[in-house]
Amino acid sequence: MWAARDWRIRFHKSCLRRAKAPGSRCWGRASNLPKDIIIDCDVGIDDALAIMLALASKEVKIRAITTVAGNAEVEKTSQNALKVLEAFDVSDIPVARGHARPLNRELYTAGYVHGLDGLGDADLPRPKLKLDSRHAVDLIIEEAERGDLHLVCTGPLTNLASALIKAPHIVERLRDVTIMGGAFGLTPYGFGNVTPVSEFNAYVDPEAAKMVFASGLKLTAVGLDVTTDPKATLTKDKYERLVVLPSRGARFLKKISANLMKSWGSFCLHDPMAIAYVVDPTLFTVKEYPVDVETEGI
């Protein structure tokens, strides 16, 4: 478990979780090189903002994006990933479609938050970019085997769990994994956003989450304990200051989030915070705790 504080919008005694793999590793990486990452995501509004943050951060290099069903059906999340890249004239990052449903359950989506299209019903044009021919699971395995890879998961963990089933050795090949997920009760904000105890990504595929936490991966979880702290919320006044800025990013933010802000009055930056941790871990204080996932009661 990791306690986190002092993100750019200051956090006070907020918390992250980490399950640490046994043993130590020596990576021999120059500190001034960007981290190679794959973003495994169910592209809704905050996933799109996470991709935007990664694209804008010199500290990371996106090696690929993989998609999964969660905030919306996988057909939509896959197209949404392409839409985000195309909006910023990025054409050299492969996007691979992953699983269309959880390991053992029917899919539960979040159209009530992200809109029917997953991107705030922004009516963005269909992208000209095409999906990679590989399945997301195969891409994750191939890139993990290349080495020097940080995996960031901002959706349900179906793809990663499937990769662990197919190629268990990637536990030793991945440098680390950062997920947005979980509600751990470590701060006053660490309760669920689907049920009183269940965070959305874990709720959608709890069996996958249980497998990932038990895998021995070097794992950090950015949970609702951190991301729903009011100090980290994008409030209406902060939002209005952002969307009037003369930048493509501000215009895209407004396009995909206008309906969400109108309906909810503010929103949490769940997935961008996971990317923020990878970009600069010193923004957070971390602590280690054991983690298990309840699968029988949901």
Backbone bond lengths (Angstrom), bond angles and torsions (degrees), N, CA, C in turn:
res aa  C-N    CA-C-N  psi(-1)  N-CA   C-N-CA  omega(-1)  CA-C   N-CA-C  phi
1 M - - - 1.451 - - 1.518 109.63 -
2 W 1.292 115.75 143.88 1.464 118.47 -177.81 1.523 110.19 -126.18
3 A 1.321 117.71 129.58 1.463 120.68 173.95 1.516 108.79 -89.17
4 A 1.314 116.71 135.03 1.464 119.63 -173.30 1.515 111.00 -124.93
5 R 1.320 115.00 143.45 1.462 118.39 174.69 1.523 108.99 -156.64
6 D 1.304 114.87 166.78 1.458 121.94 174.88 1.522 113.31 60.59
7 W 1.345 116.49 51.98 1.449 119.76 162.77 1.519 105.56 -77.57
8 R 1.331 119.70 -178.38 1.464 120.24 -174.28 1.526 111.60 -62.23
9 I 1.322 116.78 -34.84 1.460 119.72 164.18 1.520 104.01 -94.18
10 R 1.291 120.17 117.14 1.454 122.14 -162.10 1.520 111.51 -64.74
11 F 1.358 115.84 134.42 1.445 122.57 173.86 1.515 108.55 -102.85
12 H 1.303 116.94 147.17 1.458 120.76 177.67 1.525 108.74 -121.21
13 K 1.329 116.75 112.16 1.461 123.48 177.51 1.522 111.60 53.63
14 S 1.318 116.94 41.89 1.452 120.39 174.25 1.515 109.18 -88.21
15 C 1.345 117.11 169.19 1.460 118.29 -170.05 1.514 113.73 -136.91
16 L 1.333 114.60 146.54 1.459 124.44 170.81 1.511 107.88 -121.14
17 R 1.323 116.89 159.96 1.463 120.73 174.83 1.503 111.44 -112.44
18 R 1.293 114.99 147.07 1.453 120.83 175.34 1.518 109.52 -142.39
19 A 1.323 117.29 131.31 1.460 122.13 170.03 1.520 106.53 -110.16
20 K 1.293 117.69 117.28 1.464 122.43 -170.31 1.522 111.28 -95.39
21 A 1.322 116.23 131.08 1.457 120.82 176.66 1.518 109.53 -69.20
22 P 1.344 117.79 147.52 1.466 119.60 179.74 1.519 111.13 -67.64
23 G 1.329 114.39 153.76 1.459 119.05 176.91 1.506 112.31 84.65
24 S 1.304 115.61 173.14 1.454 121.19 179.67 1.506 109.81 -120.15
25 R 1.328 116.64 158.68 1.451 121.24 -178.70 1.521 109.54 -131.85
26 C 1.297 116.73 145.32 1.450 121.63 176.46 1.516 108.17 -117.68
27 W 1.323 116.67 115.79 1.455 120.28 -170.59 1.524 112.73 -98.17
28 G 1.316 118.14 -24.84 1.453 119.98 176.76 1.512 113.58 62.13
29 R 1.322 117.94 40.68 1.455 121.70 -176.12 1.521 109.90 -104.07
30 A 1.322 116.76 135.40 1.465 120.11 175.71 1.519 109.39 -65.75
31 S 1.317 116.55 133.10 1.460 120.88 -172.32 1.524 113.09 -68.97
32 N 1.324 117.35 -19.16 1.457 118.77 -176.80 1.522 112.83 -91.62
33 L 1.340 117.64 0.42 1.456 120.50 178.09 1.519 110.11 -86.59
34 P 1.334 117.80 144.90 1.468 118.77 176.85 1.521 111.08 -67.48
35 K 1.317 116.23 149.92 1.458 121.63 175.81 1.527 109.13 -76.92
36 D 1.314 116.55 132.94 1.457 120.95 172.86 1.524 108.33 -80.29
37 I 1.339 116.25 126.14 1.457 119.95 -178.22 1.528 110.68 -129.26
38 I 1.310 114.94 151.71 1.466 122.60 161.21 1.515 106.41 -112.14
39 I 1.324 116.48 134.37 1.463 121.45 174.14 1.519 107.44 -102.71
40 D 1.325 116.64 114.14 1.462 122.91 176.52 1.518 106.96 -99.72
41 C 1.328 117.77 115.95 1.462 119.01 -163.46 1.531 112.69 -148.39
42 D 1.310 114.64 158.89 1.471 122.97 174.72 1.524 107.39 -112.43
43 V 1.302 117.60 76.28 1.459 121.84 -157.32 1.527 113.40 -57.75
44 G 1.338 112.62 101.16 1.447 123.90 165.78 1.518 107.74 -110.08
45 I 1.305 116.65 -159.54 1.462 120.40 -173.49 1.519 111.46 -64.67
46 D 1.340 117.70 -48.55 1.471 117.54 -176.19 1.521 112.10 -75.03
47 D 1.342 118.17 -27.19 1.468 119.22 172.04 1.525 110.27 -63.64
48 A 1.340 116.05 -41.43 1.466 119.84 178.19 1.523 110.45 -59.94
49 L 1.324 117.05 -41.05 1.462 120.22 178.24 1.526 111.10 -67.36
50 A 1.333 116.78 -34.18 1.467 120.08 176.41 1.526 110.96 -64.58
51 I 1.330 117.03 -42.35 1.464 120.40 177.11 1.526 109.76 -63.00
52 M 1.324 117.17 -42.70 1.456 120.99 178.36 1.523 110.95 -59.03
53 L 1.331 116.98 -43.80 1.464 120.47 179.39 1.520 110.77 -62.57
54 A 1.325 116.81 -42.63 1.458 119.88 179.53 1.528 111.29 -64.90
55 L 1.328 117.05 -41.35 1.463 120.17 178.55 1.526 111.44 -61.53
56 A 1.320 116.39 -32.59 1.464 120.85 -175.68 1.522 113.81 -89.54
57 S 1.341 117.53 -2.84 1.462 121.33 -173.30 1.521 110.85 -105.02
58 K 1.295 116.70 120.26 1.468 121.38 -179.77 1.519 111.51 -69.79
59 E 1.324 116.88 -14.47 1.467 120.23 -177.71 1.524 113.00 -76.32
60 V 1.332 117.56 -14.52 1.461 120.44 -179.44 1.520 110.47 -131.92
61 K 1.317 115.20 154.21 1.459 122.69 173.67 1.521 107.49 -127.36
62 I 1.325 117.20 121.65 1.460 120.76 -179.32 1.524 108.79 -77.85
63 R 1.318 116.17 112.30 1.460 120.89 178.40 1.527 110.85 -78.87
64 A 1.334 117.13 -33.74 1.461 122.14 179.26 1.520 108.45 -167.44
65 I 1.329 115.41 163.96 1.463 122.99 171.23 1.517 107.20 -123.28
66 T 1.331 116.72 132.58 1.457 121.44 174.54 1.522 108.65 -119.18
67 T 1.313 115.93 148.28 1.463 119.54 -173.09 1.519 111.04 -120.56
68 V 1.327 114.32 156.43 1.458 121.85 -178.12 1.527 107.56 -148.36
69 A 1.315 116.20 158.70 1.457 120.52 175.36 1.525 109.69 -75.05
70 G 1.319 116.15 141.89 1.454 121.04 179.52 1.507 109.96 -179.48
71 N 1.328 116.92 -91.69 1.460 119.85 176.84 1.524 111.36 -55.85
72 A 1.320 116.29 -33.15 1.468 123.35 176.06 1.522 107.58 -148.52
73 E 1.321 116.03 174.81 1.456 120.58 177.42 1.528 109.41 -62.70
74 V 1.340 116.30 153.88 1.459 120.32 -172.39 1.525 112.19 -64.17
75 E 1.321 118.02 -28.92 1.467 119.18 175.44 1.526 110.25 -59.92
76 K 1.323 115.99 -40.79 1.462 120.78 -179.37 1.526 111.25 -75.11
77 T 1.325 117.97 -43.70 1.469 118.77 -178.36 1.532 110.63 -64.64
78 S 1.326 117.01 -32.70 1.470 120.44 178.78 1.517 110.76 -68.62
79 Q 1.331 116.79 -45.99 1.456 120.14 177.59 1.527 110.56 -64.91
80 N 1.318 116.54 -35.06 1.469 119.49 -179.82 1.528 111.51 -65.40
81 A 1.327 116.89 -38.19 1.467 119.09 176.84 1.519 110.35 -60.70
82 L 1.331 117.10 -42.77 1.462 120.77 177.65 1.525 111.13 -64.65
83 K 1.321 116.82 -38.25 1.464 120.54 179.96 1.531 110.84 -62.55
84 V 1.324 116.84 -40.92 1.464 119.67 179.98 1.523 109.97 -64.79
85 L 1.318 117.07 -47.42 1.463 119.75 179.63 1.526 111.13 -60.90
86 E 1.314 116.60 -43.99 1.461 120.23 -178.06 1.528 111.19 -65.22
87 A 1.332 116.82 -34.80 1.461 120.13 179.43 1.518 111.93 -62.15
88 F 1.339 116.88 -23.85 1.463 121.41 -179.12 1.528 111.89 -113.62
89 D 1.336 115.24 20.56 1.474 121.90 174.32 1.519 112.57 57.79
90 V 1.317 116.41 38.09 1.466 121.70 177.60 1.524 108.41 -105.81
91 S 1.317 116.87 121.43 1.463 120.16 -176.58 1.520 113.67 -126.81
92 D 1.332 117.53 2.29 1.462 120.45 -173.74 1.523 113.54 -109.22
93 I 1.327 117.79 14.94 1.457 121.39 176.99 1.526 108.21 -109.57
94 P 1.343 118.42 116.61 1.459 119.47 -179.91 1.531 111.62 -68.17
95 V 1.321 115.17 142.56 1.462 122.23 176.43 1.521 107.12 -122.12
96 A 1.322 117.06 121.15 1.466 122.00 -177.54 1.523 110.12 -117.38
97 R 1.310 114.94 132.95 1.468 121.51 -179.87 1.519 110.41 -78.40
98 G 1.335 115.61 137.56 1.457 121.55 179.65 1.519 112.72 -112.17
99 H 1.316 114.98 -146.66 1.461 120.85 -170.71 1.529 112.98 -70.99
100 A 1.324 114.57 143.75 1.459 122.22 -177.40 1.517 112.80 -92.99
101 R 1.327 116.82 -7.82 1.471 119.88 178.95 1.522 108.81 -155.84
102 P 1.324 117.17 161.63 1.465 120.33 177.89 1.525 111.82 -63.40
103 L 1.328 115.63 170.43 1.461 120.79 -177.03 1.521 112.30 -58.10
104 N 1.346 116.89 -46.04 1.471 120.14 -171.59 1.519 114.28 -131.57
105 R 1.314 118.30 9.17 1.458 120.32 -171.38 1.516 111.68 -133.27
106 E 1.326 114.69 166.54 1.456 120.02 172.04 1.529 108.80 -75.36
107 L 1.313 116.30 151.06 1.461 121.05 -176.95 1.518 111.25 -74.26
108 Y 1.320 115.44 135.20 1.466 123.70 172.51 1.520 106.69 -115.62
109 T 1.337 117.93 124.40 1.458 121.11 -176.72 1.532 110.70 -113.61
110 A 1.331 115.59 176.53 1.470 121.30 -173.96 1.524 111.26 -126.61
111 G 1.323 116.69 45.90 1.458 119.84 177.13 1.517 113.22 -61.00
112 Y 1.335 116.42 -24.97 1.462 120.54 179.00 1.528 111.60 -66.45
113 V 1.322 117.23 -17.37 1.467 121.63 176.33 1.529 111.00 -105.63
114 H 1.328 116.16 -50.02 1.466 121.55 -169.55 1.530 113.85 -95.41
115 G 1.317 118.12 -0.95 1.451 120.82 -178.21 1.520 111.21 85.47
116 L 1.304 116.27 166.80 1.454 120.61 -176.74 1.520 112.37 -65.55
117 D 1.338 117.21 -28.95 1.467 119.96 179.72 1.527 112.84 -91.61
118 G 1.329 117.01 -4.36 1.465 120.91 -178.27 1.512 114.61 85.58
119 L 1.319 116.95 -13.02 1.471 120.98 179.22 1.531 110.51 -124.33
120 G 1.309 114.66 50.09 1.456 120.28 171.49 1.511 114.86 67.68
121 D 1.351 117.24 22.25 1.471 121.24 -176.66 1.526 110.57 51.13
122 A 1.323 114.75 44.23 1.467 121.02 -176.81 1.519 113.17 -79.49
123 D 1.323 117.10 -8.80 1.468 121.57 178.71 1.529 111.28 56.95
124 L 1.322 115.61 45.34 1.460 120.04 176.53 1.527 110.01 -72.64
125 P 1.325 118.03 147.42 1.466 119.86 -179.67 1.523 111.55 -65.14
126 R 1.321 116.17 151.55 1.455 120.62 177.07 1.529 108.68 -61.96
127 P 1.333 118.15 132.63 1.468 119.70 -174.99 1.523 112.15 -70.16
128 K 1.321 114.31 149.75 1.468 120.31 173.07 1.525 111.14 -83.45
129 L 1.315 117.08 -24.98 1.458 120.86 176.72 1.525 110.28 -61.84
130 K 1.317 116.34 149.82 1.459 122.08 -178.57 1.529 110.72 -113.94
131 L 1.330 114.75 154.72 1.450 120.41 177.93 1.525 110.95 -72.65
132 D 1.322 115.13 150.59 1.453 121.30 172.27 1.523 108.91 -64.54
133 S 1.323 117.52 149.74 1.460 121.16 -176.94 1.523 112.85 -74.24
134 R 1.329 117.53 -18.16 1.459 120.26 -178.72 1.523 111.80 -78.66
135 H 1.345 115.18 152.74 1.454 120.10 168.74 1.526 108.22 -73.76
136 A 1.321 116.10 147.70 1.466 120.26 -178.06 1.520 112.39 -54.90
137 V 1.325 117.51 -40.45 1.468 120.64 -178.73 1.523 110.35 -61.98
138 D 1.317 117.09 -43.94 1.462 120.35 179.47 1.526 111.27 -66.19
139 L 1.317 116.94 -38.16 1.460 119.58 178.22 1.531 110.57 -63.98
140 I 1.328 117.08 -43.89 1.468 120.32 179.25 1.527 110.07 -59.97
141 I 1.326 116.97 -44.42 1.462 120.35 -179.74 1.525 110.57 -63.60
142 E 1.331 116.84 -47.24 1.468 120.36 -178.91 1.518 111.52 -60.13
143 E 1.325 116.76 -43.96 1.460 119.67 -177.95 1.526 111.59 -72.50
144 A 1.330 117.10 -33.61 1.463 119.79 175.55 1.520 110.29 -63.82
145 E 1.321 116.75 -40.26 1.470 120.87 -179.82 1.521 111.82 -67.65
146 R 1.324 117.76 -25.86 1.468 120.41 174.62 1.518 110.93 -67.29
147 G 1.335 116.22 -26.73 1.453 121.45 177.26 1.516 113.46 92.26
148 D 1.340 114.25 170.69 1.465 123.02 174.36 1.519 112.19 57.87
149 L 1.337 117.00 41.94 1.457 121.85 -174.48 1.515 111.41 -119.33
150 H 1.337 115.65 131.27 1.450 123.45 169.90 1.524 107.47 -103.44
151 L 1.321 117.13 126.53 1.460 121.58 179.37 1.521 109.01 -102.92
152 V 1.332 116.23 130.26 1.459 121.88 177.99 1.523 107.57 -119.09
153 C 1.324 116.89 118.23 1.461 122.06 -177.24 1.527 108.94 -110.89
154 T 1.326 116.74 119.54 1.458 120.71 -178.72 1.523 111.87 -116.28
155 G 1.316 117.25 12.67 1.460 122.15 176.60 1.514 109.88 -131.63
156 P 1.329 117.94 -169.82 1.462 120.39 172.71 1.530 110.54 -54.71
157 L 1.323 116.81 151.96 1.458 121.78 -169.56 1.534 113.29 -92.99
158 T 1.317 116.83 25.39 1.462 121.86 -176.45 1.520 112.28 -60.33
159 N 1.328 117.75 -45.93 1.467 120.34 -178.51 1.523 111.68 -64.62
160 L 1.326 117.33 -44.86 1.461 120.08 -178.48 1.521 110.28 -65.78
161 A 1.330 118.33 -43.42 1.459 120.46 178.39 1.526 110.62 -60.44
162 S 1.320 117.10 -41.50 1.460 120.88 178.96 1.524 111.10 -64.98
163 A 1.338 117.16 -37.92 1.460 120.79 176.69 1.524 110.87 -64.07
164 L 1.337 117.43 -38.10 1.463 121.19 179.05 1.529 111.03 -67.62
165 I 1.331 116.94 -35.02 1.467 120.49 176.96 1.526 110.08 -67.14
166 K 1.314 115.95 -43.59 1.466 121.03 -175.44 1.519 112.50 -76.59
167 A 1.324 117.24 -34.99 1.469 121.41 -175.33 1.527 109.64 -141.70
168 P 1.322 118.44 74.87 1.477 120.94 -175.26 1.524 113.75 -56.62
169 H 1.324 117.30 -24.49 1.463 120.23 -176.51 1.520 113.53 -67.01
170 I 1.336 118.42 -13.66 1.470 118.54 -179.21 1.526 111.69 -67.85
171 V 1.339 116.86 -15.10 1.475 119.27 173.46 1.521 109.96 -54.16
172 E 1.324 117.28 -38.67 1.451 121.45 -179.41 1.522 113.07 -86.86
173 R 1.320 117.87 -13.49 1.455 120.87 -177.27 1.531 112.29 -92.52
174 L 1.315 117.25 -31.95 1.467 120.06 -179.87 1.523 109.57 -74.37
175 R 1.317 116.01 133.04 1.464 119.49 176.62 1.521 110.27 -63.45
176 D 1.312 116.92 -47.88 1.452 121.60 176.50 1.523 108.89 -168.57
177 V 1.318 114.91 167.55 1.456 122.36 178.26 1.526 108.23 -130.22
178 T 1.312 116.28 130.50 1.466 122.04 173.72 1.510 107.67 -116.08
179 I 1.315 117.05 128.74 1.460 120.41 178.78 1.520 110.27 -120.42
180 M 1.324 116.10 150.42 1.449 120.80 163.58 1.520 105.44 -96.92
181 G 1.316 116.13 112.97 1.450 118.07 -178.73 1.509 112.21 174.92
182 G 1.316 114.69 155.54 1.451 121.38 174.36 1.517 114.16 95.91
183 A 1.313 114.02 153.71 1.465 122.75 173.08 1.521 105.55 -137.63
184 F 1.342 116.44 111.06 1.452 120.54 -163.29 1.529 114.64 -109.77
185 G 1.312 118.07 0.23 1.452 120.32 176.97 1.508 114.84 66.73
186 L 1.320 117.31 26.72 1.457 121.09 -177.13 1.522 113.64 -96.95
187 T 1.311 116.08 -10.93 1.460 121.71 173.37 1.528 106.79 -135.16
188 P 1.311 118.41 172.03 1.462 119.41 176.43 1.523 113.57 -63.00
189 Y 1.350 117.09 -9.35 1.464 121.24 -176.04 1.523 112.05 -107.48
190 G 1.341 117.62 5.80 1.453 121.18 -173.15 1.509 114.33 -89.70
191 F 1.329 116.26 50.88 1.463 120.66 175.98 1.527 108.80 -119.64
192 G 1.327 116.28 168.16 1.452 121.20 -170.92 1.514 114.37 -70.56
193 N 1.341 114.72 160.98 1.464 120.02 175.04 1.530 112.26 -116.77
194 V 1.339 116.85 5.09 1.465 121.41 170.75 1.522 109.19 -115.83
195 T 1.327 116.19 -51.56 1.455 122.52 168.65 1.531 106.56 -119.31
196 P 1.324 118.32 174.01 1.469 118.41 179.43 1.524 114.45 -57.18
197 V 1.333 117.89 -22.01 1.459 119.82 -177.54 1.522 113.90 -120.70
198 S 1.330 118.78 -5.17 1.467 121.04 -172.11 1.517 112.30 -110.80
199 E 1.321 115.77 123.48 1.469 122.59 170.21 1.523 108.82 -80.71
200 F 1.329 117.29 149.84 1.466 122.39 -169.32 1.522 113.28 -55.76
201 N 1.334 118.91 -52.28 1.462 120.33 -174.80 1.522 112.06 -61.82
202 A 1.321 117.13 -40.70 1.456 120.42 177.06 1.521 110.87 -70.25
203 Y 1.315 117.49 -36.02 1.467 121.82 -179.91 1.528 111.19 -64.62
204 V 1.327 117.29 -40.15 1.458 120.67 -177.71 1.523 111.06 -63.20
205 D 1.338 117.99 -43.25 1.463 120.69 179.87 1.520 110.36 -139.95
206 P 1.346 117.27 76.32 1.461 120.19 -178.08 1.523 113.21 -65.86
207 E 1.346 117.82 -32.08 1.461 119.45 178.50 1.521 110.83 -64.39
208 A 1.327 116.91 -40.40 1.462 120.07 176.53 1.523 110.82 -64.07
209 A 1.338 116.42 -43.97 1.461 119.76 179.34 1.523 111.08 -61.04
210 K 1.326 116.92 -42.47 1.470 120.33 179.84 1.521 110.72 -61.24
211 M 1.324 116.49 -42.26 1.461 120.93 179.89 1.522 111.22 -63.93
212 V 1.321 117.27 -43.04 1.461 120.88 -178.21 1.524 111.08 -66.05
213 F 1.335 117.51 -43.61 1.460 119.58 -179.03 1.525 112.12 -67.64
214 A 1.337 117.07 -25.98 1.459 120.45 -179.42 1.533 112.66 -92.33
215 S 1.322 118.18 2.85 1.462 122.17 -168.57 1.524 114.99 -78.60
216 G 1.314 117.93 -21.66 1.457 120.66 -172.55 1.508 113.58 90.65
217 L 1.320 118.29 2.74 1.455 121.18 174.56 1.525 110.81 -61.91
218 K 1.302 116.23 150.58 1.458 121.02 169.08 1.522 106.13 -75.75
219 L 1.314 116.53 101.86 1.462 122.37 -163.43 1.516 111.93 -123.86
220 T 1.318 115.83 131.03 1.462 121.96 173.05 1.517 108.42 -122.03
221 A 1.324 116.66 129.38 1.466 121.27 179.24 1.514 110.03 -113.89
222 V 1.300 115.68 123.37 1.464 122.81 174.36 1.520 106.32 -93.00
223 G 1.317 115.92 102.18 1.461 120.26 -172.42 1.513 113.84 -97.67
224 L 1.325 114.15 179.05 1.462 120.25 178.68 1.523 111.65 -64.16
225 D 1.331 117.31 -18.98 1.466 121.11 174.14 1.524 111.33 -53.95
226 V 1.349 115.86 -33.82 1.460 122.48 179.01 1.518 111.41 -95.90
227 T 1.325 115.81 -49.24 1.467 118.99 -164.78 1.512 113.86 -74.27
228 T 1.340 117.81 -19.27 1.465 119.36 178.34 1.526 112.78 -101.77
229 D 1.319 116.91 7.01 1.463 120.02 172.63 1.528 108.41 -57.87
230 P 1.329 118.36 126.28 1.477 120.04 -178.28 1.519 113.66 -53.79
231 K 1.333 117.30 -29.56 1.461 119.26 179.63 1.523 112.25 -67.74
232 A 1.348 116.35 -19.01 1.459 120.53 -178.99 1.525 112.94 -101.23
233 T 1.317 117.21 0.87 1.459 121.23 -176.56 1.523 111.01 -78.54
234 L 1.324 116.02 140.44 1.461 120.79 173.83 1.523 107.83 -82.62
235 T 1.311 115.39 95.87 1.461 121.32 -177.98 1.525 110.59 -79.53
236 K 1.307 115.51 168.64 1.462 120.22 -175.11 1.523 111.78 -61.07
237 D 1.331 117.54 -40.39 1.462 118.83 -178.45 1.529 111.58 -68.24
238 K 1.323 117.37 -39.78 1.467 119.93 176.52 1.527 110.56 -66.64
239 Y 1.320 115.54 -40.96 1.467 121.02 178.94 1.526 110.73 -59.86
240 E 1.317 116.94 -45.47 1.471 120.43 -177.90 1.516 111.78 -65.76
241 R 1.334 117.80 -29.86 1.460 120.20 175.54 1.526 111.47 -71.87
242 L 1.339 115.69 -31.14 1.465 119.54 -178.96 1.521 112.70 -76.08
243 V 1.332 116.98 -46.24 1.467 119.53 -168.92 1.520 113.13 -73.58
244 V 1.322 118.31 -10.57 1.467 119.56 176.62 1.528 112.26 -92.96
245 L 1.325 116.81 -2.00 1.462 119.20 178.48 1.527 110.60 -66.34
246 P 1.328 117.91 145.73 1.478 121.42 -176.14 1.521 111.93 -83.20
247 S 1.334 116.43 64.02 1.461 119.71 -178.89 1.521 109.66 -139.43
248 R 1.312 115.33 156.23 1.462 121.04 178.03 1.525 110.07 -63.68
249 G 1.323 116.42 -38.04 1.451 119.93 178.91 1.512 112.52 -61.71
250 A 1.326 116.91 -42.05 1.464 120.68 179.02 1.521 111.01 -64.82
251 R 1.327 116.03 -40.82 1.467 119.37 179.35 1.524 111.02 -65.32
252 F 1.335 116.61 -39.75 1.460 119.96 -179.68 1.523 110.18 -69.34
253 L 1.315 117.21 -41.62 1.459 121.20 175.43 1.521 110.79 -54.59
254 K 1.316 116.72 -48.18 1.464 120.35 -178.50 1.524 111.25 -62.76
255 K 1.320 116.52 -40.78 1.463 120.64 -176.57 1.520 111.61 -62.94
256 I 1.349 116.98 -44.57 1.459 118.94 -174.29 1.529 113.22 -86.41
257 S 1.323 118.13 -16.34 1.473 119.54 -172.73 1.519 114.20 -115.69
258 A 1.320 118.73 -2.06 1.462 120.73 -175.64 1.522 111.32 -59.50
259 N 1.327 117.82 -44.21 1.465 120.44 -179.29 1.520 111.83 -67.61
260 L 1.337 115.99 -38.33 1.460 120.39 178.11 1.521 110.75 -63.30
261 M 1.329 116.64 -45.91 1.462 119.62 -179.99 1.526 110.68 -65.01
262 K 1.318 117.08 -38.54 1.464 120.57 179.00 1.524 111.36 -63.52
263 S 1.332 116.42 -38.54 1.463 120.73 -176.92 1.523 112.84 -79.88
264 W 1.335 117.01 -38.11 1.458 121.09 -170.13 1.521 113.28 -108.81
265 G 1.324 118.64 -20.58 1.461 121.28 177.75 1.512 115.14 82.17
266 S 1.318 118.14 -13.02 1.459 124.46 176.65 1.527 106.02 -171.77
267 F 1.329 117.17 169.00 1.459 118.03 171.22 1.516 110.58 -156.18
268 C 1.329 113.62 157.97 1.463 121.35 -176.59 1.518 110.47 -89.94
269 L 1.312 115.96 147.66 1.466 122.82 -178.44 1.531 109.66 -98.72
270 H 1.330 115.11 60.78 1.459 119.91 -174.24 1.535 111.85 -57.24
271 D 1.317 116.17 -62.90 1.466 120.40 -171.96 1.532 113.82 -71.72
272 P 1.339 119.41 -38.02 1.464 117.35 174.44 1.526 113.04 -57.94
273 M 1.331 116.78 -28.68 1.454 118.17 -179.06 1.526 112.01 -69.75
274 A 1.335 116.93 -31.63 1.471 119.44 175.09 1.522 110.61 -65.61
275 I 1.330 116.85 -41.59 1.463 120.38 176.16 1.527 110.04 -65.39
276 A 1.327 117.35 -39.53 1.465 120.46 179.60 1.521 110.99 -59.06
277 Y 1.325 116.93 -37.94 1.458 119.40 177.90 1.526 111.37 -63.42
278 V 1.325 116.71 -41.45 1.467 120.17 -179.71 1.527 110.43 -69.46
279 V 1.317 116.60 -38.24 1.465 121.00 179.17 1.525 110.65 -63.35
280 D 1.329 116.77 -43.88 1.464 119.42 -176.98 1.524 109.65 -150.59
281 P 1.336 117.77 89.29 1.462 120.57 -179.14 1.522 113.67 -59.98
282 T 1.326 117.91 -21.13 1.463 119.36 -178.38 1.519 112.08 -70.55
283 L 1.328 117.54 -10.40 1.457 120.18 174.38 1.518 111.85 -69.78
284 F 1.327 117.03 -13.10 1.455 122.14 -174.77 1.517 110.82 -126.57
285 T 1.319 115.21 151.71 1.455 121.93 167.58 1.518 107.22 -105.39
286 V 1.333 117.24 134.41 1.466 119.92 -172.46 1.519 111.41 -122.68
287 K 1.329 115.48 148.90 1.459 122.46 174.90 1.525 108.74 -137.11
288 E 1.326 114.89 152.20 1.453 121.36 -175.14 1.528 111.49 -101.19
289 Y 1.342 116.32 132.56 1.459 122.99 176.98 1.530 110.04 -138.01
290 P 1.291 118.82 153.93 1.475 120.81 170.21 1.525 109.23 -71.85
291 V 1.333 116.69 147.35 1.458 121.92 -177.60 1.523 109.36 -132.76
292 D 1.305 116.92 136.47 1.459 121.78 167.88 1.523 107.48 -133.57
293 V 1.319 116.21 161.78 1.465 122.02 -178.45 1.517 109.24 -123.72
294 E 1.310 116.95 124.89 1.454 122.82 177.17 1.519 110.00 -77.45
295 T 1.332 117.48 125.07 1.469 121.36 -179.81 1.517 114.32 -118.52
296 E 1.319 117.70 -11.70 1.464 120.54 -174.35 1.519 113.13 -87.49
297 G 1.331 116.18 -27.35 1.458 119.11 -172.59 1.507 114.08 -94.48
298 I 1.359 118.78 7.61 1.468 120.51 -179.41 1.521 110.73 -127.79
